[in-house]
Amino acid sequence: MEDIVRYAHPKLLAHLQAPEITLLTGSRQVGKTTLMRQLQQKLQAKNSPFYHFNLEHDKYLSAFNENPENIFDFVPKQKGKKCTVFIDEIQYLNKPSNFLKLLYDEYKDVVKLVVTGSSAFYIDTKFKDSLAGRKRLFHIKPISFAEFVNYKKGKNYAEYLSKGIQAKTAIPFLIASELEELYDEYLVFGGYPAVVKAKTDVEKMDILFEITTSYVQKDLFDSGIRKTGEFRTMFELLAAQCCGQLNTNEVSKIVKSAIPTINNFLYLLEKSFHIKLVRPFYNNYKKELVKMPKLYFQDNGFRNALINNFQRLKTRDDRGLLLENQALQQLLYHYNEYDIKYWRTTDQNEIDFVLKDKKALEIKFKQDDYKVSKYKIFNEIYNDYHLNCASFKKEKNKLAVWEI
């Protein structure tokens, strides 16, 4: 089956020429190994030597744990000729930072390292050295909507996916209808590569259920979590509260776990790239909320599997939440996560996203639901911010939320 063209590929390919370690992170099954294979195909076409090791194989794991230089039992040194070494699942090493640091410092003229790690949690806890100046980190996300459309339809629609939310160019009616249908599928099933490639809705659901189950069974076990029942209860609760404020006290009471346990669960979920917490934006207005973050999921399909709801948008009562959740993921392609916040007051005035470059964005499923008068207070307090609305349904042939 044809591979999905990833926008990260050219950057990764270019970085093969850099001496620094290329480190790919992201959740399981997000496509890191496929990207590595595509890089290997490029090297093969140029007759450039490379080697690939998966540390789920005990033979390699044992050898590399014993001594980093044991890698040369499998990779012959060739004088004057550098080779590329790909290592999958670097987090399985006992001391991955020591391993990478030694090979980089002593042998960067001999080997170029390209490695993957399934979870930032492992990288945080096992990487005792930041490897500053020795690595470049690439966070691989689920398939974006533009990548999704290109895979489904080719690049014919590229010009309609890169104009920005303020563009005025009309989209031809038939193309707009096709894009809306594709976006409906994308919002419900998400962007895991195997899901995108699946032919039927049933197959997509089966894959998503397997991804969520394997995460709980494998990643949690690897990270030392044994209270999988409590974790699953909390995880499903968070999925139901997607795009809402996260109150750990309430979660603790419902799950019947101590707050430190809940915080540990949340830390793990963030570091394994499944949730994202957006902090409140505030200045000096006394009624602004300043503490509780809002909770989002990295992938709508993953979230929908947790609540077991794969209905299409027209029959869902949470379609606005799916849209807002995906809007955050699209914004993260353009903004650092710390530059995206939300605004809310004690009397329920709210803006979905407030951005560092003095932009604010409200997400509505239907454009008609956006009433400028509702945002009077924000506009008065922050009159130097430009507030806009992105929606799924706009006037006929106008641009929609996929252009954020």
Secondary structure, 3 states (H helix, E strand, C coil): CCCCCCCHHHHHHHHCCCCCEEEEECCCCCCHHHHHHHHHHHHHHCCCCEEEEECCCHHHHHHHHHCHHHHHHCCCCECCECEEEEEECHHHCCCHHHHHHHHHHHHCCCEEEEEEECCHHHHHHHCCCCCCCCEEEEECCCCCHHHHHHHHHHHHHHHHHCCCCCCCCCCCHHHHHHHHHHHHHHHHHCCCHHHHHCCCHHHHHHHHHHHHHHHHHHHHHHCCCCCHHHHHHHHHHHHHCCCCECCHHHHHHHHCCCHHHHHHHHHHHHHCCCEEEECECCCCCCCECCCCCEEEECCHHHHHHHHCCCCCHHHCCCHHHHHHHHHHHHHCCCCCHHHEEEEEECCCCEEEEEECCCEEEEEEEEHHHCCHHHHHHHHHHCCCCEEEEEEEECCCCCCCHHHC
